[in-house]
């Protein structure tokens, strides 16, 4: 089961893989995710949310 964090800041501070993934995202995706940071509590939730946002780019 994925580790849960209180929010996005804790996730990217403590999980190097999540941090590297987050900084690799386009600016507008990072901005959208940051606005909902309290809902991002695992690497899986970060990836799911980013993929949903990126799907609109197709």
C-alpha positions in Angstrom: 0.0 0.0 0.0 1.4 3.4 -0.9 2.6 5.6 1.9 0.2 8.5 2.6 1.4 12.1 3.4 -0.5 15.0 4.9 -0.3 17.0 1.6 1.7 17.7 -1.6 4.5 19.6 0.2 5.2 16.7 2.6 5.1 14.2 -0.3 7.6 16.0 -2.5 9.8 16.8 0.6 10.0 13.2 1.7 9.7 11.2 -1.5 12.5 11.9 -4.0 10.7 10.0 -6.8 7.6 12.1 -6.3 9.6 15.3 -6.2 11.4 14.4 -9.5 8.1 13.5 -11.1 6.5 16.8 -9.9 9.3 19.0 -11.2 9.3 17.3 -14.6 5.6 18.3 -15.2 4.8 21.4 -17.3 4.3 24.6 -15.3 0.5 24.8 -15.8 0.1 21.2 -14.5 2.3 21.9 -11.4 0.2 25.1 -10.8 -3.1 23.2 -11.0 -1.8 20.4 -8.7 -0.5 23.0 -6.2 -3.9 24.6 -5.9 -5.3 21.2 -4.7 -2.2 20.3 -2.7 -4.2 19.2 0.4 -5.8 16.4 -1.8 -2.5 15.0 -3.0 -1.3 12.6 -0.3 0.6 9.9 -2.2 2.7 9.4 -5.3 -0.2 7.5 -6.9 -2.6 10.4 -6.3 0.0 12.8 -7.7 0.4 10.7 -10.9 -3.3 10.2 -11.3 -4.1 13.9 -11.0 -1.2 14.9 -13.4 -2.3 12.3 -16.0 -5.9 13.6 -15.9 -4.6 17.2 -16.5 -2.2 16.1 -19.2 -4.9 14.1 -21.0 -6.4 17.4 -22.1 -3.3 18.1 -24.1 -3.9 15.4 -26.7 
